[in-house]
Amino acid sequence: MNDTPQLTIDQMRALAVDALEDVKAKDILVMDTSKLSPLFECMIVASGDSNRQVKALANNVREKLKEAGAHVVGMEGEMYGEWVLVDFGNLVVHVMLPPVRDYYNLEQLWGGQKPVSAPGPRPWQA
């Protein structure tokens, strides 16, 4: 039997944002997806400047929440560090390089507003 108190989604969200800020994530966006999907309640999307930073950001989120008692369902993408997803069940954290984030545009898919980081047109064509 597990005696560890269950973390609320608000506690998990706050811990994840703090962990991202600790490693200097950019453009952190928190989206409530509870009305959009029965699979998870909250999605966080953040950017890192390099593959190494993306991996470090995702790892810090995983470790901070794990220390607090959250169950890590899975982690994908840590080998290359272009897009790393950390799944905690009710909370999903995506950490991406800016070009990957621009290309997949998860914010638009899930109804959030994408932060504007650079003025002007995108440097690539879809």
Contacts in CASP RR format, 6 or more apart in sequence:
PFRMAT RR
TARGET T0000
AUTHOR 0000-0000-0000
METHOD contacts of the structure
MODEL  1
MNDTPQLTIDQMRALAVDALEDVKAKDILVMDTSKLSPLFECMIVASGDS
NRQVKALANNVREKLKEAGAHVVGMEGEMYGEWVLVDFGNLVVHVMLPPV
RDYYNLEQLWGGQKPVSAPGPRPWQA
4 69 0 8 1.000
7 15 0 8 1.000
7 65 0 8 1.000
7 68 0 8 1.000
7 69 0 8 1.000
7 70 0 8 1.000
9 41 0 8 1.000
9 42 0 8 1.000
9 90 0 8 1.000
9 91 0 8 1.000
11 68 0 8 1.000
12 42 0 8 1.000
12 65 0 8 1.000
12 68 0 8 1.000
12 70 0 8 1.000
12 88 0 8 1.000
12 90 0 8 1.000
12 91 0 8 1.000
13 30 0 8 1.000
13 42 0 8 1.000
13 44 0 8 1.000
13 91 0 8 1.000
15 64 0 8 1.000
15 65 0 8 1.000
15 68 0 8 1.000
15 70 0 8 1.000
16 44 0 8 1.000
16 61 0 8 1.000
16 64 0 8 1.000
16 65 0 8 1.000
16 91 0 8 1.000
16 93 0 8 1.000
17 28 0 8 1.000
17 30 0 8 1.000
17 44 0 8 1.000
18 64 0 8 1.000
19 57 0 8 1.000
19 60 0 8 1.000
19 61 0 8 1.000
19 63 0 8 1.000
19 64 0 8 1.000
19 65 0 8 1.000
20 28 0 8 1.000
20 44 0 8 1.000
20 46 0 8 1.000
20 57 0 8 1.000
20 60 0 8 1.000
20 61 0 8 1.000
20 93 0 8 1.000
20 95 0 8 1.000
21 28 0 8 1.000
22 60 0 8 1.000
22 64 0 8 1.000
23 53 0 8 1.000
23 56 0 8 1.000
23 57 0 8 1.000
23 60 0 8 1.000
24 53 0 8 1.000
25 46 0 8 1.000
25 47 0 8 1.000
25 48 0 8 1.000
25 57 0 8 1.000
25 95 0 8 1.000
26 46 0 8 1.000
26 47 0 8 1.000
26 48 0 8 1.000
26 49 0 8 1.000
26 98 0 8 1.000
26 117 0 8 1.000
27 45 0 8 1.000
27 46 0 8 1.000
27 47 0 8 1.000
27 101 0 8 1.000
27 115 0 8 1.000
27 117 0 8 1.000
28 44 0 8 1.000
28 45 0 8 1.000
28 46 0 8 1.000
29 44 0 8 1.000
29 45 0 8 1.000
29 46 0 8 1.000
29 107 0 8 1.000
29 112 0 8 1.000
29 113 0 8 1.000
29 114 0 8 1.000
29 115 0 8 1.000
30 42 0 8 1.000
30 43 0 8 1.000
30 44 0 8 1.000
31 42 0 8 1.000
31 43 0 8 1.000
31 44 0 8 1.000
31 45 0 8 1.000
31 107 0 8 1.000
31 110 0 8 1.000
31 111 0 8 1.000
31 112 0 8 1.000
32 41 0 8 1.000
32 42 0 8 1.000
33 40 0 8 1.000
33 41 0 8 1.000
33 42 0 8 1.000
33 43 0 8 1.000
33 110 0 8 1.000
34 41 0 8 1.000
34 42 0 8 1.000
36 110 0 8 1.000
36 111 0 8 1.000
39 89 0 8 1.000
40 87 0 8 1.000
40 89 0 8 1.000
40 90 0 8 1.000
40 91 0 8 1.000
40 92 0 8 1.000
41 90 0 8 1.000
41 91 0 8 1.000
42 90 0 8 1.000
42 91 0 8 1.000
42 92 0 8 1.000
43 91 0 8 1.000
43 92 0 8 1.000
43 93 0 8 1.000
43 94 0 8 1.000
43 106 0 8 1.000
43 110 0 8 1.000
44 91 0 8 1.000
44 92 0 8 1.000
44 93 0 8 1.000
44 94 0 8 1.000
45 93 0 8 1.000
45 94 0 8 1.000
45 95 0 8 1.000
45 96 0 8 1.000
45 101 0 8 1.000
45 106 0 8 1.000
45 107 0 8 1.000
46 57 0 8 1.000
46 93 0 8 1.000
46 94 0 8 1.000
46 95 0 8 1.000
46 96 0 8 1.000
47 95 0 8 1.000
47 96 0 8 1.000
47 97 0 8 1.000
47 98 0 8 1.000
47 101 0 8 1.000
47 117 0 8 1.000
48 54 0 8 1.000
48 57 0 8 1.000
48 95 0 8 1.000
48 96 0 8 1.000
48 97 0 8 1.000
48 98 0 8 1.000
49 97 0 8 1.000
49 98 0 8 1.000
50 97 0 8 1.000
51 80 0 8 1.000
51 81 0 8 1.000
51 82 0 8 1.000
51 97 0 8 1.000
54 81 0 8 1.000
54 82 0 8 1.000
54 83 0 8 1.000
54 84 0 8 1.000
54 95 0 8 1.000
54 96 0 8 1.000
54 97 0 8 1.000
55 78 0 8 1.000
55 81 0 8 1.000
55 84 0 8 1.000
57 84 0 8 1.000
57 95 0 8 1.000
58 75 0 8 1.000
58 78 0 8 1.000
58 81 0 8 1.000
58 84 0 8 1.000
58 85 0 8 1.000
58 86 0 8 1.000
58 93 0 8 1.000
58 95 0 8 1.000
59 78 0 8 1.000
61 86 0 8 1.000
61 93 0 8 1.000
61 95 0 8 1.000
62 72 0 8 1.000
62 75 0 8 1.000
62 86 0 8 1.000
65 72 0 8 1.000
65 88 0 8 1.000
65 91 0 8 1.000
66 72 0 8 1.000
70 88 0 8 1.000
70 91 0 8 1.000
71 88 0 8 1.000
71 89 0 8 1.000
72 86 0 8 1.000
72 87 0 8 1.000
72 88 0 8 1.000
73 87 0 8 1.000
73 88 0 8 1.000
73 89 0 8 1.000
74 86 0 8 1.000
74 87 0 8 1.000
75 84 0 8 1.000
75 85 0 8 1.000
75 86 0 8 1.000
75 87 0 8 1.000
76 84 0 8 1.000
76 85 0 8 1.000
76 87 0 8 1.000
77 83 0 8 1.000
77 84 0 8 1.000
77 85 0 8 1.000
78 84 0 8 1.000
81 97 0 8 1.000
82 96 0 8 1.000
82 97 0 8 1.000
82 100 0 8 1.000
83 94 0 8 1.000
83 95 0 8 1.000
83 96 0 8 1.000
83 97 0 8 1.000
83 100 0 8 1.000
83 104 0 8 1.000
84 94 0 8 1.000
84 95 0 8 1.000
84 96 0 8 1.000
85 92 0 8 1.000
85 93 0 8 1.000
85 94 0 8 1.000
85 95 0 8 1.000
86 92 0 8 1.000
86 93 0 8 1.000
86 95 0 8 1.000
87 93 0 8 1.000
94 106 0 8 1.000
96 104 0 8 1.000
98 117 0 8 1.000
99 123 0 8 1.000
99 124 0 8 1.000
102 122 0 8 1.000
102 124 0 8 1.000
103 124 0 8 1.000
103 126 0 8 1.000
105 114 0 8 1.000
107 113 0 8 1.000
107 114 0 8 1.000
108 114 0 8 1.000
END
